[in-house]
Every structure is written in structure tokens, then in C-alpha cells.
Amino acid sequence: MDNHLKLRFANEKDVPLILELIKELAEYEGLLQEVVATEDILSEWLFVKEKAEVLIGECNEQPVGYALFFHNFSTFLGRAGIYLEDLYVRPEYRGRGFGKAFFRRLAQITVERGCGRLEWWCLDWNQPSIDFYLSLGAEPMEDWTVYRLTGDTLAELAK
């Protein structure tokens, strides 16, 4: 089985796939009923207004998952950061290092753009994800369920 993952930025033709993956993630989280996004909405916000970016992961030309992210801003750091809204790897592709590959690429983008941090939220019940994030060197924020990579840990992951 080939474990070569190709990560690429999504384009407007990927909107149906992006929505499909969003719904798969929502179903996994037990939140499918909350998805109101449509292809038109995603197309407008991702590719017309350019308010977020999407990385698509492919293995043997098959979509394995996605990461949707956007810039936020830290007044304390005085510069932008990257906020990871969604990271999803389809169940049949898990355990092959693809999640870490997504994070490595996100760390690289964060460093390349001069951003101060990469952060995200995680559902409290999602222990497999929490364990994964901790294995990357992410730290839970006090009184928050937000994870962050900065400094040497971010630079190391970006290698």
C-alpha cells in the first residue's frame, strides 16, 4: 500500500469534495445536523472572498482528507497566526502519518508567512485527537480547549 501523501491547495473545482469532507467530519463529531454550508456558500467564502484556505490530501489520486485554515491575529505577538478550523483524515487512511503530514505542512506555511503561532480547538471528548496533538508538542491552553504550536516546537515540526 502506497503511503505517499500529496498535499495541495484546493481550487474552486474542489468545492463539492470540500463539502463532502466537512459533512464526514461533522458526522464523526455527531454534529451533522449543524452543517448548513452549501457549495455556493463555500465557493463564495473560500474562493471569491478568500476568507479561508483549504489543503486537500491525496494518496494514489484519492482524497484522504482536508485541512481548512485562516489567519487570525494576536495583539500580544503583534502579528497574525494561523487558526486551523478543521483537520480531517478519512478513517480508512488513519494511522499512516497523514495527520502529522498535514500538521507539518501547516507548520511550514505558518513559518513561511512569518506568523507567530498555529492554533486550533478540540472537542473535549476526542481523546485520540488530544493524544495526537500532545505527541506533536502542542500544549493545551489554561482554562481553554485550544492547542498551539510556537517557537522551537513549531520550527521543528516545519522541518
DALIN-V940309 format. One line per field, one symbol per residue. ss: DSSP state (H for helix, E for strand, L for the rest). psi: psi as a letter, one per 30 degrees, with the letter a starting at -180 (. if undefined). burial: + if it has 24 or more other C-alpha atoms within 12 Angstrom, else -. Layout:
# DALIN-V940309
ss: ???
psi: ???
burial: ???
This chain:
# DALIN-V940309
ss: LLLLLEEEELLHHHHHHHHHHHHHHHHHLLLHHHLLLLHHHHHHHHHHLLLLEEEEEEELLEEEEEEEEEEEEELLLLEEEEEEEEEEELHHHLLLLHHHHHHHHHHHHHHHLLLLLEEEELLLLLHHHHHHHHHHLLEELLLLLEEEELHHHHHHHHL
psi: kkgjkkklkllfffeeeeeeeeeeeeeefggeffjfkleeeeeeeefefhfllkkkkkkhgkkfalkkllkakjeefglllkkjekkkkkefglgggeeeeeeeeeeeeeeegglflklllkkffieeeeeeeeffglkkkkglikkkklbeeeeeef.
burial: ----++++++---++-+++++++++-------------+--++--+-----++++++++---++++++++++--------++++++++++--+----++++++++++++++---++++++++------+---+--+++++-----+++++--+++-++-
